[in-house]
C-alpha cells in the first residue's frame, strides 16, 4: 500500500528562504539605525574623541551643557516651534479646504489649478531661493517668522492638497448630499461630516507640513540672520566654520532637534499608512 505525501503548503517559506529574509531585514535595520546611533554616541564624546571611531570613550554630557548654557539654543527652539506650529496648522487647513473643493466642486480653472500645484513641486529648492528672497525683501519679511511660514507653505500645501484631493475622492458623495438635506451649507458639511472622516489624510498633511518647517535648512539659513532670529536648522550652521566643525555640540543639538519630530511621528503614526495609501490610490 503506497502512501501519498501531501504537497507543501502554498506560500510557506523554506528554512533557507526564511533565514535569508530575516538576515536581510536585520542588515537593513542595522544600516538604518547606525547613523542615528553614531550621532547619539558622538554627542556623548569629549571634543578630543569626537571624530574617532571609538563607540564610547570617556562619555560626558559636556556637549549638552555647553549647548544649553553657552548658545542661544532655547531661542532657536522657540523660533522653530513658532514657525513649525503655525505652518502645520495653516498647511492642514489650506490643503484640506483646497483638496475638498477640487474633489467635490467643478469650477472654471480647476484643472489649471491642479496642474499648477503639481508643477510647483518640480522646481529644485536652490532655484527658488533667489526669487523668494527678493519677494520677501520687497515685502519686508526677511528676518521675520512670517516670511519663513509663507515660504514653507509654498512647499507643503501643493503636495498636501493633491494628496487630500485623492483622500476626499474615497469618501462617498452621498455623505455630502445627506448634509445638504439636513440644511448644512458646503463649509458646514465639510467641517462637521467630512473632516472627521479624513483624520488619516489630515495626519499625513500635518506630519509633512511639520517636518518641512522643522528640519528645513536652506531657506532658514538664507532668510534669517542673527542668533535671536535663527531656527534650529539655522542654529546648527553656527557650529560649522570654513575650516572646522564643532562636532560635539552640533551632534547634541541634532539629537535634541530629532526628539520633537519623533514624538510628532509617534502621535500621528497610526493614521499615516492609511492616509498615504488613500492619497496615492485616487488622483
C-alpha positions as CSV (number, residue, x, y, z in Angstrom):
1,X,0.0,0.0,0.0
2,X,1.5,3.3,-1.1
3,X,1.3,6.4,1.0
4,X,0.6,9.7,-0.7
5,X,2.5,12.6,0.5
6,X,0.7,15.9,0.6
7,X,2.2,18.8,-1.3
8,X,3.8,21.6,0.7
9,X,1.5,24.3,1.8
10,X,1.3,27.2,-0.7
11,X,3.1,30.3,0.5
12,X,5.1,28.6,3.2
13,X,8.8,29.6,3.0
14,X,11.6,27.1,3.3
15,X,14.0,27.4,6.3
16,X,16.7,28.7,4.0
17,X,14.5,31.4,2.5
18,X,13.3,32.4,5.9
19,X,16.8,32.7,7.2
20,X,17.8,34.8,4.2
21,X,14.8,37.1,4.7
22,X,15.5,37.7,8.4
23,X,19.2,38.3,7.7
24,X,18.3,40.9,5.0
25,X,15.8,42.6,7.4
26,X,18.4,42.6,10.2
27,X,21.1,44.1,7.9
28,X,18.7,46.8,6.7
29,X,17.7,47.6,10.3
30,X,21.4,48.0,11.3
31,X,22.1,50.2,8.2
32,X,19.1,52.4,9.1
33,X,19.8,52.7,12.8
34,X,23.6,53.0,12.7
35,X,23.8,56.7,11.6
36,X,21.4,57.8,14.3
37,X,23.3,55.7,16.9
38,X,26.6,57.2,15.8
39,X,25.2,60.8,16.2
40,X,24.0,60.0,19.7
41,X,27.3,58.4,20.7
42,X,29.3,61.3,19.2
43,X,27.2,63.8,21.2
44,X,28.4,62.0,24.4
45,X,32.1,62.1,23.5
46,X,34.5,64.9,24.6
47,X,36.0,67.1,21.9
48,X,39.3,65.2,21.6
49,X,37.4,62.0,20.7
50,X,34.7,63.5,18.6
51,X,36.0,62.2,15.3
52,X,37.5,59.0,16.5
53,X,36.0,55.6,15.6
54,X,35.6,54.6,19.3
55,X,31.9,53.9,20.0
56,X,32.0,55.1,23.7
57,X,35.1,56.6,25.2
58,X,35.1,58.9,28.2
59,X,31.3,59.6,27.9
60,X,30.2,63.0,29.1
61,X,27.3,65.4,28.9
62,X,29.5,68.4,28.4
63,X,28.3,68.9,24.9
64,X,24.7,69.2,26.1
65,X,25.7,71.5,28.9
66,X,27.6,73.8,26.5
67,X,24.7,73.8,24.1
68,X,22.2,74.9,26.8
69,X,24.4,77.3,28.7
70,X,26.7,78.9,26.0
71,X,24.5,79.1,23.0
72,X,21.1,80.5,22.1
73,X,19.6,77.0,21.7
74,X,16.3,77.8,23.5
75,X,15.8,80.9,21.4
76,X,16.3,78.8,18.3
77,X,14.0,76.1,19.7
78,X,11.2,78.7,20.4
79,X,11.6,80.2,16.9
80,X,11.3,76.7,15.4
81,X,8.2,75.8,17.4
82,X,6.5,79.0,16.4
83,X,7.3,78.6,12.7
84,X,6.6,74.8,12.5
85,X,3.4,75.1,14.6
86,X,1.8,77.8,12.5
87,X,3.0,76.2,9.3
88,X,1.4,72.9,10.4
89,X,-2.0,74.5,11.3
90,X,-2.2,76.7,8.2
91,X,-0.9,73.9,6.0
92,X,-3.5,71.4,7.2
93,X,-6.4,73.9,6.8
94,X,-5.4,75.2,3.4
95,X,-4.6,71.8,2.0
96,X,-7.8,70.3,3.3
97,X,-10.1,73.0,2.1
98,X,-8.3,73.1,-1.3
99,X,-8.4,69.3,-1.7
100,X,-12.1,69.2,-0.7
101,X,-13.0,72.0,-3.1
102,X,-11.3,70.3,-6.1
103,X,-12.7,66.9,-5.2
104,X,-16.3,68.0,-4.8
105,X,-16.9,71.0,-7.0
106,X,-16.4,71.8,-10.7
107,X,-15.4,75.4,-11.3
108,X,-13.6,77.4,-14.1
109,X,-9.8,77.0,-13.8
110,X,-9.9,73.8,-11.8
111,X,-7.6,71.8,-14.0
112,X,-5.1,74.7,-14.4
113,X,-5.1,75.0,-10.6
114,X,-4.3,71.3,-10.1
115,X,-1.6,71.4,-12.7
116,X,-0.1,74.5,-11.1
117,X,0.0,72.7,-7.7
118,X,1.8,69.8,-9.4
119,X,4.3,71.8,-11.4
120,X,5.4,73.8,-8.4
121,X,6.8,70.5,-7.0
122,X,9.1,70.1,-9.9
123,X,11.3,73.1,-9.2
124,X,14.5,72.5,-7.3
125,X,14.8,74.4,-4.0
126,X,18.0,76.1,-5.0
127,X,16.4,77.7,-8.0
128,X,13.6,79.3,-5.8
129,X,15.8,80.8,-3.1
130,X,16.7,83.9,-5.0
131,X,13.3,84.9,-6.3
132,X,11.7,84.1,-2.9
133,X,14.4,86.1,-1.2
134,X,13.7,89.1,-3.4
135,X,9.9,88.8,-2.8
136,X,10.4,88.6,0.9
137,X,12.7,91.5,0.9
138,X,10.2,93.7,-1.1
139,X,7.5,92.8,1.4
140,X,9.8,93.4,4.4
141,X,9.5,89.8,5.6
142,X,13.2,88.9,5.8
143,X,14.3,88.0,9.3
144,X,10.6,87.6,10.2
145,X,9.0,84.3,11.2
146,X,6.1,85.1,8.9
147,X,8.4,85.1,5.9
148,X,9.5,81.5,6.7
149,X,6.0,80.4,7.3
150,X,4.8,81.6,3.9
151,X,7.8,80.0,2.2
152,X,7.2,76.7,3.9
153,X,3.5,76.8,3.0
154,X,4.5,77.1,-0.7
155,X,6.4,73.8,-0.3
156,X,3.9,71.9,1.8
157,X,0.5,73.0,0.5
158,X,0.7,71.9,-3.2
159,X,1.7,68.3,-2.4
160,X,-0.7,68.0,0.5
161,X,-3.6,69.5,-1.5
162,X,-3.1,66.8,-4.2
163,X,-3.0,64.1,-1.5
164,X,-6.1,65.4,0.3
165,X,-7.9,65.6,-3.0
166,X,-7.2,61.9,-3.5
167,X,-8.3,61.1,0.0
168,X,-11.6,63.0,-0.3
169,X,-12.3,61.2,-3.5
170,X,-12.6,58.0,-1.4
171,X,-15.3,59.4,0.8
172,X,-18.8,58.8,-0.7
173,X,-20.5,61.9,-2.1
174,X,-23.7,60.7,-0.5
175,X,-22.4,62.0,2.8
176,X,-22.3,65.5,1.4
177,X,-25.8,65.1,0.0
178,X,-27.1,64.0,3.4
179,X,-25.6,67.1,4.9
180,X,-27.3,69.3,2.4
181,X,-30.6,67.6,3.1
182,X,-30.1,68.4,6.8
183,X,-29.7,72.0,5.9
184,X,-25.9,72.3,6.2
185,X,-24.0,74.7,3.8
186,X,-20.9,73.4,1.9
187,X,-18.5,74.5,4.6
188,X,-20.7,73.1,7.4
189,X,-20.8,69.8,5.5
190,X,-17.1,69.8,5.1
191,X,-16.4,70.8,8.8
192,X,-19.0,68.6,10.5
193,X,-19.3,65.5,8.3
194,X,-16.3,65.1,6.0
195,X,-13.4,66.3,8.1
196,X,-13.9,63.8,10.9
197,X,-13.7,61.0,8.3
198,X,-10.4,62.5,6.9
199,X,-8.2,62.0,10.0
200,X,-5.7,59.8,8.3
201,X,-5.2,62.3,5.5
202,X,-5.0,65.2,8.0
203,X,-2.4,63.3,9.9
204,X,-0.2,62.9,6.8
205,X,-0.7,66.5,5.9
206,X,0.2,67.7,9.4
207,X,3.2,65.5,9.6
208,X,4.5,66.6,6.2
209,X,3.9,70.3,7.0
210,X,5.6,69.9,10.4
211,X,8.7,68.1,9.0
212,X,9.0,70.6,6.2
213,X,9.2,73.5,8.6
214,X,11.1,71.8,11.4
215,X,14.1,70.4,9.5
216,X,14.5,72.7,6.5
217,X,17.9,74.3,6.3
218,X,18.3,76.2,3.0
219,X,15.6,78.8,3.4
220,X,16.1,79.2,7.1
221,X,19.8,80.0,6.6
222,X,19.1,82.4,3.7
223,X,16.2,84.3,5.1
224,X,17.2,84.5,8.8
225,X,20.3,86.0,10.4
226,X,21.3,86.8,14.0
227,X,21.0,84.4,16.9
228,X,17.7,85.9,18.0
229,X,16.1,85.1,14.7
230,X,17.6,81.7,13.8
231,X,15.6,78.5,13.9
232,X,17.2,75.2,15.0
233,X,18.2,74.3,11.5
234,X,19.9,77.7,11.0
235,X,21.5,77.4,14.5
236,X,23.3,74.3,13.5
237,X,25.1,76.2,10.9
238,X,26.8,78.3,13.6
239,X,28.8,75.2,14.7
240,X,30.4,74.9,11.3
241,X,33.1,77.3,10.0
242,X,35.1,77.4,6.8
243,X,37.8,75.2,8.3
244,X,36.4,73.4,11.3
245,X,33.3,71.9,12.7
246,X,32.3,71.7,16.4
247,X,31.0,68.2,16.2
248,X,30.2,67.7,19.9
249,X,27.6,70.5,20.3
250,X,26.3,70.0,16.8
251,X,25.5,66.4,17.3
252,X,24.0,67.2,20.7
253,X,21.7,69.7,19.0
254,X,20.8,67.2,16.3
255,X,19.7,64.7,19.0
256,X,17.5,67.3,20.7
257,X,16.1,68.5,17.4
258,X,15.1,65.0,16.5
259,X,13.1,64.4,19.7
260,X,10.0,66.6,18.8
261,X,9.9,65.2,15.3
262,X,9.9,61.6,16.7
263,X,7.2,62.5,19.2
264,X,5.1,64.0,16.4
265,X,5.6,60.9,14.3
266,X,4.6,58.6,17.2
267,X,1.4,60.7,17.7
268,X,0.4,60.5,14.1
269,X,1.8,57.1,13.0
270,X,-1.5,55.1,13.3
271,X,-3.0,57.4,10.7
272,X,0.0,57.8,8.4
273,X,-0.2,54.5,6.4
274,X,-4.0,54.8,5.8
275,X,-3.7,58.4,4.8
276,X,-0.8,58.0,2.4
277,X,-2.3,54.9,0.8
278,X,-5.7,56.6,0.2
279,X,-4.0,59.7,-1.2
280,X,-1.9,57.6,-3.6
281,X,-4.7,55.3,-4.9
282,X,-7.0,58.1,-6.0
283,X,-5.9,61.1,-8.0
